[in-house]
């Protein structure tokens, strides 16, 4: 071993000492990047007699274009995408609402399911129960080194996300005394025993998923995780008003709609969670202007129109809106019955711009509708268009 080490050292030393003769302009490994500038032209290749020469032509020939041809063309060169086009499209995100946190993955549950199995195994956590039909994984009981007096267990709830081909992973942590008897089904609490250890699992899991390959491998067992439940749907019943159906708790439904009406072509001006009402304006050109606006001279005209509409709506109070709502019988469904009990008389001061977005229902059965500022239904086509714009920005 000593002879080999000495020999290797001597070899390295010899190369180092001889470096001035190996590298540099006069060395063997000299820089040849500019040699082409000194190259001479060669005579064309001569084909021997009796052999047919192949016709030579340009590989990338540039066609001739008449001088007036470009002027008559309607073709427009597409503008490059703005740098912000893909902003916020990370594959794995941690979302938070109040004290609740969950992981959002931009992949369908069938692809996330095997990745979670791999994460738990590679982390040394034994999977004690795995039920794809309900979308639940549970770890075996474990003991943390810093708290040998307790034993701990995790449950992962995998659900379809609000947007298509997305997955939500909700984590629940349970801690009991080390000598507590265990066995059979577990009575999971509504909240984790330790928010810190729940947070540890969420952070570790999201980091692992973010570094996982995004290949299309999926679990056939998990093709119908949690059944065929769709959390959010745009429903357009024949002969009735279109609406968005949400299988969410009211708190989250309100929060995600509030996010949606602050994005795209919407601007939020007033809101009241007690009566489930948003007052908004919608500019069809705003979303396009936001994606194409380069801050140049010609963008000012677009902004002026948007700001004029928003400024007009900003002058309207919620009391004025409520006073103008028509609560007479006949409109189905009657969304504003409670307005009569607020001491507000239906005496509108004028026509107000914008729309009312109304949220009604109970947990897991939420309905979102859009009306004009008098509380009357819109045309079926218009209502579907505006609701679809909300649905696309839900989180």
For each residue, the residues with C-beta under 8 A, 3 or more apart:
1: 4 5
2: 5 6
3: 6 7
4: 1 7 8
5: 1 2 8 9
6: 2 3 9 10
7: 3 4 10 11
8: 4 5 11 12
9: 5 6 12 13
10: 6 7 13 14
11: 7 8 14 15
12: 8 9 15 16
13: 9 10 16 17
14: 10 11 17 18
15: 11 12 18 19 22
16: 12 13 19
17: 13 14
18: 14 15 21 22
19: 15 16 22 23
20: 23 24 27
21: 18 27 28
22: 15 18 19 27 28 29
23: 19 20 27 28 29 30
24: 20 27 30
25: 30 31
26: 30
27: 20 21 22 23 24 30
28: 21 22 23
29: 22 23
30: 23 24 25 26 27
31: 25 34
32: 35
33:
34: 31 37 38
35: 32 38 39
36: 39
37: 34
38: 34 35
39: 35 36
40:
41:
42:
43: 46
44:
45:
46: 43
47: 51 53
48: 51
49:
50:
51: 47 48
52:
53: 47
54:
55:
56:
57: 61
58: 61
59:
60:
61: 57 58
62:
63:
64:
65: 69 70
66: 69
67:
68: 71 72
69: 65 66 72 73
70: 65 73
71: 68
72: 68 69
73: 69 70
74:
75:
76:
77:
78:
79: 292
80:
81: 85
82: 85 291 292 294
83: 87
84: 87
85: 81 82 291
86: 89
87: 83 84
88:
89: 86 106
90: 93 106 210
91: 105 106 107 209 210 214
92: 103 104 105 106 206 209 210
93: 90 103 104 206
94: 101 102 103 104 202 203 206
95: 101 102 103 104 395
96: 100 101
97: 100 251 252 255
98: 251
99: 191 195
100: 96 97
101: 94 95 96 171 198 199 202
102: 94 95 168 169 170 171 202
103: 92 93 94 95 168 169 171 202 205 206 209
104: 92 93 94 95 161 166 167 168 395
105: 91 92 112 161 166 167 168 169 209
106: 89 90 91 92 165 166
107: 91 111 112 165 166 167 214
108: 111 112 160 165 166 167 218
109: 112 113 135 158 159 160 167 222 225 226
110: 113 218 219 220 222 223 225
111: 107 108 114 115 167 216 217 218 219
112: 105 107 108 109 115 116 158 167 169 209
113: 109 110 116 117 132 158 218 219 221 222 225
114: 111 117 118 217 218 219 222
115: 111 112 118 119 208 209 212
116: 112 113 119 120 137 156 158 169 205 209
117: 113 114 120 121 127 130 137
118: 114 115 121 122 212
119: 115 116 122 123 204 205 208 209 212
120: 116 117 123 125 126 127 137 139
121: 117 118 124 125 127
122: 118 119 208
123: 119 120 204 208
124: 121
125: 120 121 139 140 142 154
126: 120 139 140
127: 117 120 121 130 137 138 139 140
128: 138 139 140
129: 136 137 138
130: 117 127 136 137 138
131: 134 135 136 137
132: 113 135 219 221 222 224 225
133: 224 225 226 227
134: 131 226
135: 109 131 132 157 158 159 222 225 226
136: 129 130 131 155 156 157 158
137: 116 117 120 127 129 130 131 155 156 158
138: 127 128 129 130 153 154 155 156 186
139: 120 125 126 127 128 142 153 154 155
140: 125 126 127 128 153
141: 151 152 153 182
142: 125 139 151 152 153
143: 147 148 150 151 152 178
144: 147 148 150 152 197
145: 148
146:
147: 143 144 150 175
148: 143 144 145 178
149: 177 178
150: 143 144 147 175 176 177 178
151: 141 142 143 175 176 177 178 180 182
152: 141 142 143 144 173 174 175 193 194 197
153: 138 139 140 141 142 173 174 175 186
154: 125 138 139 171 172 173 174 201
155: 136 137 138 139 171 172 174 186 188
156: 116 136 137 138 169 170 171 205
157: 135 136 169 170 171 172
158: 109 112 113 116 135 136 137 167 168 169 222 225 226
159: 109 135 167 168 169 170 225 226 229 231
160: 108 109 166 167 168 225 226 229 230 231
161: 104 105 165 166 167 168 231
162: 166 168 231 232 248 256 394 395
163: 166 232 394 395
164:
165: 106 107 108 161
166: 104 105 106 107 108 160 161 162 163
167: 104 105 107 108 109 111 112 158 159 160 161
168: 102 103 104 105 158 159 160 161 162
169: 102 103 105 112 116 156 157 158 159 205
170: 102 156 157 159
171: 101 102 103 154 155 156 157 192 198 201 202 205
172: 154 155 157 188 189 192 198
173: 152 153 154 192 193 194 197 198 201
174: 152 153 154 155 186 188 189 192 193
175: 147 150 151 152 153 193 194 197
176: 150 151 180 182
177: 149 150 151 180
178: 143 148 149 150 151
179:
180: 151 176 177
181:
182: 141 151 176 186
183:
184:
185:
186: 138 153 155 174 182
187:
188: 155 172 174
189: 172 174 192 193
190:
191: 99 195
192: 171 172 173 174 189 195 197 198
193: 152 173 174 175 189 197
194: 152 173 175 197 198
195: 99 191 192 198 199
196: 199 200
197: 144 152 173 175 192 193 194 200 201
198: 101 171 172 173 192 194 195 201 202
199: 101 195 196 202 203
200: 196 197 203 204
201: 154 171 173 197 198 204 205
202: 94 101 102 103 171 198 199 205 206
203: 94 199 200 206 207
204: 119 123 200 201 207 208
205: 103 116 119 156 169 171 201 202 208 209
206: 92 93 94 103 202 203 209 210
207: 203 204 210 211
208: 115 119 122 123 204 205 211 212
209: 91 92 103 105 112 115 116 119 205 206 212
210: 90 91 92 206 207
211: 207 208
212: 115 118 119 208 209
213:
214: 91 107
215:
216: 111
217: 111 114
218: 108 110 111 113 114 222 223
219: 110 111 113 114 132 222 223
220: 110 223
221: 113 132
222: 109 110 113 114 132 135 158 218 219 225
223: 110 218 219 220
224: 132 133 227 228
225: 109 110 113 132 133 135 158 159 160 222
226: 109 133 134 135 158 159 160 229
227: 133 224
228: 224
229: 159 160 226 247
230: 160 233 247
231: 159 160 161 162 246 247 248
232: 162 163 244 245 246 247 248 391 394
233: 230 244 245
234: 242 243 244 245 384 387 388 391
235: 242 243 244 245
236: 242 380 384
237: 240 241 242
238:
239:
240: 237 332
241: 237 332 333 369 377 380 383
242: 234 235 236 237 369 380 383 384 387
243: 234 235 367 368 369 387
244: 232 233 234 235 367 368 369 387 390 391
245: 232 233 234 235 366 367
246: 231 232 253 361 366 367 368
247: 229 230 231 232 364 365 366
248: 162 231 232 252 253 256 363 364 366
249: 252 253 363 364
250: 253 254 359 361 362 363 366
251: 97 98 254 255
252: 97 248 249 255 256
253: 246 248 249 250 256 257 359 366 368
254: 250 251 257 258 273 276 359
255: 97 251 252 258 259
256: 162 248 252 253 259 260 394 395
257: 253 254 260 261 278 357 359 368 390 394
258: 254 255 261 262 268 271 278
259: 255 256 262 263 393 394 395
260: 256 257 263 264 266 389 390 391 392 393 394 395
261: 257 258 266 267 268 278 280 357 390
262: 258 259 266 267 268
263: 259 260 266 393
264: 260 286 287 389 392 393
265: 282 283 284 285 286 287 389
266: 260 261 262 263 280 281 282 389 390 393
267: 261 262 280 281 282 283 286 310 313
268: 258 261 262 271 278 279 280
269: 279 280 281 310 313 314 316 354
270: 277 278 279 316 317 318 321
271: 258 268 277 278 279
272: 275 276 277 318
273: 254 276
274:
275: 272 338 339 342
276: 254 272 273 358 359 360
277: 270 271 272 318 356 357 358 359
278: 257 258 261 268 270 271 356 357 358 359
279: 268 269 270 271 313 316 318 321 354 355 356 373
280: 261 266 267 268 269 354 355 356 357
281: 266 267 269 309 310 313 353 354 355
282: 265 266 267 354 355 386 389
283: 265 267 286 287 305 306 309
284: 265 287 288
285: 265 288 289 302 305 306
286: 264 265 267 283 289 290 306
287: 264 265 283 284 290 291 389
288: 284 285 291 292
289: 285 286 292 293 299 302 303 306
290: 286 287 293
291: 82 85 287 288
292: 79 82 288 289
293: 289 290 299 302 303
294: 82 299
295: 299
296: 299
297: 300
298: 301 302
299: 289 293 294 295 296 302 303
300: 297 303 304
301: 298 304 305
302: 285 289 293 298 299 305 306
303: 289 293 299 300 306 307
304: 300 301 307 308
305: 283 285 301 302 308 309
306: 283 285 286 289 302 303 309 310
307: 303 304 310 311
308: 304 305 311 312
309: 281 283 305 306 312 313 353
310: 267 269 281 306 307 313 314
311: 307 308 314 315
312: 308 309 315 316 353
313: 267 269 279 281 309 310 316 352 353 354
314: 269 310 311
315: 311 312
316: 269 270 279 312 313 320 321 352
317: 270 320 321
318: 270 272 277 279 321 322
319: 322 323 344
320: 316 317 323 324 348 349 352
321: 270 279 316 317 318 324 325 352 356 373
322: 318 319 325 339 342 344
323: 319 320 344 345 346 347 348 349
324: 320 321 346 347 348 349 352 373 374
325: 321 322 336 339 344 346 356 373 374 375
326: 331 346 374 375 376
327: 334 336 337 339 340 346 375
328: 331
329: 334
330:
331: 326 328 334 335 375 376 377
332: 240 241
333: 241 360 369
334: 327 329 331 337
335: 331 358 360 369 371 375
336: 325 327 339 340 358 375
337: 327 334 340
338: 275 341 342
339: 275 322 325 327 336 342 344
340: 327 336 337
341: 338
342: 275 322 338 339
343:
344: 319 322 323 325 339
345: 323
346: 323 324 325 326 327
347: 323 324
348: 320 323 324 351 374
349: 320 323 324
350:
351: 348 373
352: 313 316 320 321 324 373
353: 281 309 312 313 373
354: 269 279 280 281 282 313 373
355: 279 280 281 282 370 371 372 373 378 386
356: 277 278 279 280 321 325 370 371 372 373 375
357: 257 261 277 278 280 368 369 370 390
358: 276 277 278 335 336 368 369 370 371
359: 250 253 254 257 276 277 278 366 367 368
360: 276 333 335 366 367 369
361: 246 250 365 366 367
362: 250 365 366
363: 248 249 250 366
364: 247 248 249
365: 247 361 362
366: 245 246 247 248 250 253 359 360 361 362 363
367: 243 244 245 246 359 360 361
368: 243 244 246 253 257 357 358 359 387 390
369: 241 242 243 244 333 335 357 358 360 383 387
370: 355 356 357 358 378 383 386 387 390
371: 335 355 356 358 374 375 376 377 378
372: 355 356 375 376 377 378
373: 279 321 324 325 351 352 353 354 355 356
374: 324 325 326 348 371
375: 325 326 327 331 335 336 356 371 372
376: 326 331 371 372
377: 241 331 371 372 383
378: 355 370 371 372 382 383 386
379: 382 383
380: 236 241 242 383 384
381: 384 385
382: 378 379 385 386
383: 241 242 369 370 377 378 379 380 386 387
384: 234 236 242 380 381 387 388
385: 381 382 388 389
386: 282 355 370 378 382 383 389 390
387: 234 242 243 244 368 369 370 383 384 390 391
388: 234 384 385 391 392
389: 260 264 265 266 282 287 385 386 392 393
390: 244 257 260 261 266 357 368 370 386 387 393 394
391: 232 234 244 260 387 388 394
392: 260 264 388 389
393: 259 260 263 264 266 389 390
394: 162 163 232 256 257 259 260 390 391
395: 95 104 162 163 256 259 260
